[in-house]
Amino acid sequence: MYTKVMPTAPKARILLIDDSRPDLRVLTEIATAHGWAVSVAFNGKDGYHKALLSPFDLILLDVNMPELDGFGTCRLLKASPQTRHIPVIFLSAAGEQLQRLDGLLIGAVDYIVKSYANEEEIAARIAIGLQRASHPATQETDDPSLNNALPSAVLVRAAKKILLQHIAHPPTARAQALRKPDANMLGNLLTLVRLGEVSAIEEWCVSLELAQPELHAFAQQVQQAVRRLDFECLELLVQSE
């Protein structure tokens, strides 16, 4: 059980890269309980591309992954001008000193052993890692039009706009009987699913339930799937609508 802490500033954005869904679920619970926004990737290549697409404040990166391992992924991240400033914390089931040193030498700022027995220590290490971010993804700019311009923020804002229109102009009884979300909203959700934006999908569900209570069951299905990190199920669920 994790005690939720309400953030007083814009949510820090964390990318979790790990091929183990159970480990990702534990880390997602810890991070969201402390008010941090989470995105996930299930392999190094996907994580690297997601880091290029959207700015993050911190990356938690598993060492032992097939094909492109954590060390290889970290080298790619540190070689790119777009991502080299993002602090990286390695995750590993092993605690060998040589492996930890290798990780630090290629640019990681910390190492978490994957016992996850002490979530308070993990949260503290994440918080320290976030303090090292030299270009915070949540930092506001002098140009208001650029603030909240992250792909996930743009999509959630678009969904909320559609929902506000839905409230102002309620659908007909026949449309309500279909119990289907707006096509544009479904398109936004599908993009969030493909980006692995866990926190943004949760926010999408809350917005949907507020505006269209009749879609409570659909929103609950989406929430349950995202909490399992079952993105294949999510994509099928969206496309079936």
WOJO-V66275 format. One record per residue. RES is the residue in one small letter. PSI is psi in whole degrees, 0 to 359 (* if undefined). D_CENTER is the distance of its C-alpha to the mean C-alpha in Angstrom with 2 decimals. Layout:
res;psi;d_center
RES;PSI;D_CENTER
RES;PSI;D_CENTER
//
This chain:
res;psi;d_center
m;130;20.14
y;136;17.94
t;122;19.20
k;138;16.82
v;125;17.31
m;124;17.08
p;145;15.99
t;353;18.92
a;172;17.29
p;142;14.42
k;131;11.11
a;145;10.36
r;125;7.17
i;133;6.41
l;122;5.91
l;124;7.35
i;113;10.14
d;143;12.60
d;0;14.92
s;110;15.47
r;319;13.68
p;318;15.53
d;320;14.42
l;320;10.70
r;318;11.45
v;312;13.37
l;323;10.97
t;317;8.23
e;316;11.34
i;313;12.55
a;313;9.71
t;329;9.33
a;335;13.12
h;11;13.53
g;13;11.81
w;143;8.89
a;135;5.70
v;138;2.77
s;152;1.60
v;153;5.13
a;146;8.60
f;2;11.87
n;166;14.29
g;318;15.18
k;314;16.17
d;319;13.06
g;318;11.00
y;315;13.75
h;323;13.78
k;323;10.13
a;327;10.97
l;327;14.11
l;327;12.77
s;135;10.53
p;142;11.28
f;155;9.49
d;338;11.45
l;146;11.12
i;127;10.56
l;121;11.39
l;120;13.41
d;140;15.62
v;311;19.18
n;93;20.68
m;150;19.23
p;161;21.54
e;268;22.53
l;108;20.56
d;181;20.21
g;321;18.31
f;317;21.31
g;319;21.57
t;317;17.94
c;320;18.45
r;320;21.69
l;316;20.17
l;318;17.62
k;343;20.57
a;343;22.84
s;130;20.90
p;334;21.71
q;335;18.33
t;354;16.40
r;337;19.24
h;349;18.69
i;123;15.21
p;141;16.02
v;130;15.38
i;125;15.86
f;147;17.19
l;134;16.93
s;146;20.10
a;341;22.34
a;152;25.26
g;23;26.52
e;138;29.12
q;320;30.00
l;321;30.50
q;320;27.00
r;317;25.57
l;319;27.94
d;316;26.99
g;318;23.31
l;324;24.41
l;332;26.86
i;6;24.46
g;358;22.30
a;154;20.09
v;345;20.43
d;175;20.24
y;130;20.25
i;124;19.06
v;133;21.21
k;50;19.49
s;328;21.75
y;27;19.23
a;330;22.41
n;90;21.94
e;335;18.62
e;320;20.20
e;319;20.84
i;314;17.32
a;322;16.03
a;319;18.90
r;322;18.14
i;315;14.56
a;319;16.22
i;319;18.87
g;321;16.60
l;328;14.99
q;340;18.62
r;350;19.31
a;120;17.09
s;340;19.92
h;76;18.18
p;132;15.56
a;338;12.95
t;359;13.68
q;133;17.40
e;149;19.52
t;174;22.09
d;345;25.70
d;106;25.10
p;332;23.72
s;341;23.04
l;343;20.40
n;145;18.50
n;33;15.26
a;11;15.62
l;147;12.06
p;316;11.63
s;320;9.15
a;319;11.66
v;316;14.53
l;320;13.71
v;320;13.28
r;320;16.46
a;319;18.20
a;318;17.57
k;322;18.95
k;316;21.89
i;319;22.72
l;322;22.67
l;321;24.95
q;324;27.25
h;319;27.25
i;317;28.43
a;327;31.05
h;79;32.30
p;146;31.89
p;163;32.15
t;166;35.43
a;323;36.20
r;318;36.06
a;321;32.56
q;324;31.41
a;334;33.08
l;337;30.86
r;50;27.80
k;139;25.47
p;161;22.73
d;143;23.55
a;322;23.20
n;320;21.32
m;319;18.76
l;322;18.41
g;318;18.03
n;317;15.18
l;317;13.46
l;320;14.24
t;318;12.72
l;320;9.31
v;314;9.83
r;337;10.97
l;350;8.15
g;28;5.83
e;84;3.95
v;307;4.38
s;321;5.52
a;325;7.22
i;320;8.80
e;317;10.09
e;322;11.53
w;317;13.00
c;318;14.71
v;315;16.20
s;319;17.56
l;315;19.02
e;325;20.79
l;319;22.24
a;327;23.75
q;77;24.67
p;334;25.47
e;347;27.15
l;22;23.80
h;315;22.79
a;318;23.12
f;316;20.86
a;321;18.10
q;321;18.60
q;317;18.41
v;314;15.04
q;317;13.76
q;318;15.53
a;319;14.18
v;328;10.45
r;335;11.46
r;352;13.28
l;37;10.45
d;80;13.36
f;335;12.20
e;315;15.86
c;319;17.05
l;315;14.72
e;319;16.06
l;322;19.54
l;316;19.25
v;315;18.43
q;334;21.09
s;342;23.63
e;*;23.66
//
